[in-house]
């Protein structure tokens, strides 16, 4: 019905950059809040960026100043620009969204692997 598909992950050296994309497809009226989470093996999933429908953003201290989240509502897409990457950024990155249709519900993408080598 509704799917989120992430792309843009890969292998990069410390200090490098990656840009992740998340595209929503299917049947829905609109998307409200969107966010990016990450999860490393054996660790809890954590929020790395969020953006409201009005474009207000939020970042934890671990990525503040290095990551930037943005969205293109016409394309139902959210982006995560990651600069100055560190080995501790290595994780599977997941997109999520609060979708509005006949009801509100949360959708998760399948994730994209980001690996940062030292």
Residue pairs with C-beta under 8 A, 6 or more apart in sequence:
1 26
1 27
2 24
2 25
2 26
2 27
2 28
2 99
2 101
2 107
3 24
3 25
3 26
3 107
3 109
4 22
4 23
4 24
4 95
4 96
4 97
4 107
4 108
4 109
4 110
5 22
5 23
5 25
5 109
5 110
6 20
6 21
6 22
6 93
6 94
6 95
6 109
6 110
6 111
6 112
7 20
7 21
7 22
7 23
7 112
8 18
8 19
8 20
8 21
8 112
9 18
9 20
9 93
9 112
9 113
9 114
10 18
10 113
10 114
10 115
11 115
11 116
11 117
12 18
12 85
12 114
12 115
12 116
12 117
13 116
13 117
13 118
14 85
14 86
14 87
14 116
14 117
14 118
15 84
15 85
16 85
16 116
17 81
17 82
17 83
17 84
17 85
18 82
18 85
18 114
19 79
19 80
19 81
19 82
20 36
20 79
20 80
20 82
20 93
20 95
20 112
20 114
21 77
21 78
21 79
22 34
22 36
22 77
22 78
22 79
22 80
22 95
22 97
22 109
23 75
23 76
23 77
24 31
24 76
24 77
24 97
24 99
24 107
25 76
27 101
28 99
28 100
28 101
29 100
29 101
30 53
30 73
30 99
30 100
31 53
31 73
31 76
31 97
31 98
31 99
31 100
32 52
32 53
32 97
32 98
32 99
32 100
32 104
33 50
33 51
33 52
33 53
33 97
33 98
34 50
34 51
34 69
34 71
34 78
34 95
34 96
34 97
34 98
35 47
35 49
35 50
35 51
35 69
35 78
35 95
35 96
35 97
36 47
36 48
36 49
36 50
36 69
36 78
36 80
36 93
36 94
36 95
36 96
37 45
37 46
37 47
37 48
37 93
37 94
37 96
38 45
38 46
38 48
38 89
38 91
38 92
38 93
38 94
38 114
39 45
39 46
39 91
39 92
39 94
39 111
40 90
40 91
40 92
43 91
45 94
46 60
47 58
47 60
48 59
48 60
48 62
48 63
48 67
48 80
48 93
49 57
49 58
49 59
49 63
49 67
49 68
49 69
49 80
50 57
50 58
50 69
51 57
51 58
51 69
51 70
51 71
51 78
53 73
55 71
57 68
57 69
59 67
59 69
62 88
63 82
63 89
66 82
66 83
66 84
66 85
67 80
67 81
67 82
67 83
68 80
68 81
68 83
69 78
69 79
69 80
69 81
70 78
70 79
70 81
71 77
71 78
71 79
72 78
72 79
78 95
78 97
80 93
82 89
82 114
85 114
85 116
86 116
87 116
87 117
87 118
88 116
89 114
89 116
90 114
90 115
90 116
91 114
92 111
92 112
92 113
92 114
93 111
93 112
93 113
93 114
94 108
94 109
94 110
94 111
95 108
95 109
96 106
96 107
96 108
96 109
97 106
97 107
98 104
98 105
98 106
99 105
99 106
99 107
